[in-house]
Every structure is written in C-alpha cells, then in structure tokens.
Amino acid sequence: MTPSRDIERLIEIMAALRTPGTGCPWDLQQNFSTIAPYTLEEAYEVADAIARGDLADLKEELGDLLLQVVFHARMAQEQDAFEFGDVVQSITEKLIRRHPHIFGEASSPSLQAVEGLWERIKSEEKATREKKHEEGALAGVPVALPALTRALKLQQKAGKVGFDWNDPRAVLRKIREEADEIELALCAREPDVDNTQEAAAEVGDLLFAAVNLARHLRADPEALLRQTNQKFERRFAAIERALAGKGKAPQDATLAEMDALWDEAKNEERRQAAISGWQRTRRM
C-alpha cells in the first residue's frame, strides 16, 4: 500500500490495521478509552508546534491528530455506530448552521455580532438536543479537559448566570485570601502529624482563583502557563550555560549561586526586551 494525499487511503490503512487476523495486534486491542489519552497528547503536540512556530512539525502533528479522528471513527464503524463520513457530515452541517452570515441570507455583521450569533445558535442547538438527564448551568464541560481549561470553562458558565465578580481586583483579593489560608494550614501543622493535605487543598483553591483572574483579564490561563514554562526553561538553560562556563553542573552549585545566575538571566531578558522595544519605536 502506497502513501497518498487522499483521505480515503488513510481510512483504508486504518481498516487494514484493525482487520482481525491480518491487522496489527496493538491496534486491534485498542478501544475508545485506551486511545483517548493519545488523542489528547496529539492535540497538545499540535499546540506545541504552533507555539514554537515550527510549520514542518505542525504538518506532521496535524497528521497524527487526524489519525486519531480516523482511529475513533473506525472503531465506531465496527460497532455500527457511525463512520468517518458521518463525522465529516456532522461538522460540515454544524459549520454551515453556525455561519448564516456566510452561507445564508444574513448580512455580514461585526466580529462582536458574529460571536453573539455563534453563542445564540449553540444555545439553540443545546435546547433542541434530546436530554438524557437533567442538566445544570455547568453541564457540558468535558471532565477530560486540562484542569486549567476546565476551570476557565466552568467559571465562564457560572458567570453567564450571574455568579461572578465584576472587578478583577475583587478576584485578586480572593487570591490573597486563598494564599493566607495556605499559610494558616502550614502554620497549623503539628510535628508528628502529616496534615499537608489541607494545605494542598488550599493550593487547589488558589489555582482556581488564579484562573479566574486570568479570565477577568481576558487571558487564556493555559497559554499564560505555557509562556511561563518556556520562560523558566529559557532562564534555567542560561544558568546551566553560565555554570558550564565555570566547569560546573547545577548539582555542583549552591542555591545562592543559581539564584544569582537566575537574576542575571532575568535582567538580561529585560534588557533585551527594552532594546527591542526601543528599536520598534524608532522604526515607527
């Protein structure tokens, strides 16, 4: 079987991998639950390629993500539930339905109006969808989402029914309150009693409040944390380079020495950012 640009070839390959007797033993033993973690992982790798600006890698990671869709569709087809073509039909119907300003007779509205229209159509779809059980205001947020993203979506849903602050400073006060509760939990620790779980639970509350502050600042907490992770990696690499210049490794250095090198890396980044900003200003 040769490679192809046609999606049908990918579907044929997956069918061959899942054919009992002649297929791949690993692929044959998989099910929706065992493949789901790989689906999430591939989605993250797509996001990572985008963050790195690596379009060649993005092409490959998108292929891996597409494979996940084909894999799930194949398993569903084996159960006579649906097949890949049904997945395509479902999403094309949804896109056409949610874009009446493009595919219908509606006029071309502003970006704000389009976002409002999208939310209204989604709400109508939910209202007309057959409900298997009673749903609350927070229903429909997938449990498998990354914790920060799920916290954000839960807060957005609660905000739509009025359970929300109207000032970011109020959220900041909540963050300080949660930090104080962590300190109280740590101070209450007894020498012979392991009661760190209480402090850990308060840390969860602090993280949830931090997500809320990001939301009020119209920022994506997942993206913010990715940026901070990258910053940490960049500065720690600078520490390693500086130590290597002295013939040392991090495990051979003191914390004070590494802290000083961290501050140097931080100040150098700020200096470079200031130079870059000045150069942009001159070009304007």
N, C-alpha and C positions, 0 to 999 in steps of 0.2 A: 504494500500500500504506500503510495507516494504522498508527500505533503501537498497542500492545496490552499488557495485563498478562499475557497468556497466553504461556507459553514457546514454544508452537508457532509463534507469529508470528515470534519471534526465529530459530527454526530455518528458517522459510520465507525470511526475509530473507537469511540466510547462504547458503541454497541458491541464491537468485537471484543473489547476488554471485559465486558460484562456478560459475554456468552458462556453459559455453563459448559464445562468440559474442555473448551478450547481457549477460554479467556484467561486473564491474569488472576492468579489466586488472590493477590492482595485486593485488587479492585472488586472481585466477586464477593469478598467477605464484608465489604463496607455497607453502611446504611446511612440514613439521613443524619443520625446523631453522631456517628463517627466522622463524617465528612464535614459537619458544621464548623468544627474548630479550624479546619484548613481553609474554609471559606472566609472566616474572619481574618485569619492570618494573611491570606492573599489580598484582602481589601486593605489591610494595613500596609502591605508591601507596595501597593499601588500608591497610597498616600505618601509613603516614604520616598518613592521615586520622584513624585511631584515636588516634595519638599526639597529634594536635592537637585531639582532641575535636570534630571537625567532622563532625557526623552527616549534614548535607546533602551534603557532599563524599563521605562514606563511601558514601552511597546510589549516587552516580554511579560511584565507583571500583569498587564491587561489581558494577555493571552491566558495566563494562569487563572485569572479571575473568571474569564469566560469559560474555561474548562470546568470550573466549579458549577456554573449555571447548567452546563450540558450534563454534568455528572448527576446533579439533583433531578434534572428533567428525565434522564434515562431511568433512574430508579423509580420515579413516579410512573413512567410509562410501563415499567414492568409490573406495576400494581394496577394498571388500567385506570390510573387517576387522571393524568394529563401527560402531554409530551412537549417537546421543545417548541413546536409550532404554536401550541396553546399559550406558552409563556410569551412568545413574541406578539401574538394577537392581543393578549391581555394588556401588555404595556403600550402597544400602539393605540388601542382603544382608550386607555387612560390618558395618554398624552393629547389625543385629539379632543377628548371630552374636557380636559382641563385647560385647553387653549382655544376657546371660542373666538378670541380676538385675532387668531391666526387662521384657524380652519373653519370658522363660522362667519356669521354676518356681523359680529360685534366690531366696533371701531377699535383702533389702536390706542389703548389707554396708556397712562403713565406707568412707571415702574411700581409706584406705590399702589396704584389701582390694580395692576396685574397681581401683586402679592395678595391683596384683599380678595380678588376674584378667585385665586387659587385656593385660599383658605375656605372661602364660601363653598366652592364646589366640593372640596374634600369633606366639609361638614355635611353637605347634602348626601354625598356618597355613603358616609357613615350612618346617616339617619335612615337611609333606604336599605342598607345592608341587613340581612336577616341576622338577628342577635340570638346567639345560643344561650346566653345568660345575661343577667342584669349588669350593665357597665356603669362605673362611676366616672367622675371627672378625670381621673388619672389613668383610665383604661387605654390600652393600645400602645404603651411604651414597652418595647421588647426587653425582656429580662437579660438577654444575651448582649445587649449593648455595653460598650465600655462604661465603667462606673461614672466617670465624669460626664460623659454624654447623656447617660440615662438620668443623672441628677438634673442636668440642664433641661431636658425634655419634661421631666416631672414638674419642675418649677415653672416652666412655660405654661403647662396645662393648668396648674394651680392658679397662676396669675390671671389666666383668662376668665376665671370665675371669681376674681377679686381677692384671692388670698395671696397678697403680695405687698411689699413695701413700695412706696412711691419716691424714694430718695436713696441713692447709693450710700449716702453717709449713714443711713439707718442700718444698712447691711454691714457697713464697716464696724459700727458699734456692736452688732451681733457677733462679728468675728472676734472682737476684743473680749466679749463676754465668754465665748467658747474657749478662747485661749486662757482666760482666768480660771475656767472650770478645769482645764487640763492641769494648771498649776496647783489648784486645790487638791485634785486627785493625786498628784505626785507627792505633795506635802503630807497627805494623809496616809501614805504608805507606811506600814509597820515593818520593822527589821526582819521579822521571821514569817511574814505573810506576803504571798505573791498576789497582790491586788492590782497588777498592771492592766488588767482587762478593763477596769473602769476608766483609766486614763486613755487607753486605746480607743474606747467607745467615744470619748470626748473628741479625740482626734478626727474620728469619722464625722462628727458634727461640725468640726472646724472646716474640714474639706468641703462639706456640703454648703456651708456658708460662703466659702471662698468661690465656689462655682456660682453662687447667687450673685456675688459682687461682680464677677466677670460678665454675667448675663446683663446686669444693670448698666455695665459699661459697654454693652453691645459687642462683647468679645467672646470668642469660642474658647472655653477652658481647655479643651483638648489641644487646640493649636497653641495656646499660651504655654501649656506644659511641655509640648514638643519643642518650642523655641527655647525654653529654659533648660531642657535636657541637652539640646545642642550647645547652648552656651556653657553649660557645665563641662561637657565633653571637650569643648574647644579650650577652655581655661585649664582644665586638668592636663590636657595634652601639652599646654605651654609649660606647666610645672614639670612634667616629665622631660621635656626638651631641655629646660634650664638645669635640671638635676643631672641629666646625661652629660651636659657640658662640663659638669664637675666630676664626672666619673661615678655618679651615684644613681641609685634607683629609689623610687618612692619609699619602699620599705626600709631603706637605709637612712632616710631623712627624719628629722623630728617634725612634729606637728607645727611648731612655731616656724620652722624653716619653710614648710609647704604653705602655711598661711601667708607668709611674706611674699612668696612667689605668686600666690593666688592674687594678692593685691596688686602686684606688678602687672600681671596679665590683665586684670580688670582695668587698671589705669591706662594701659597701652590700648586696649579696645576703645576706651572713651576718647583717648587722644586721636586715634584713627578715625573714629566717628565724627569728631569735631572737625578734623581736616576735610573729610568727605563732605560734610555739610557746608563748610566754607567754600569748597570748590564748586558745589552745586549752586550756591548763592552767586558766585562770580559769573557763572555761565548764564544766569537769568537776565 
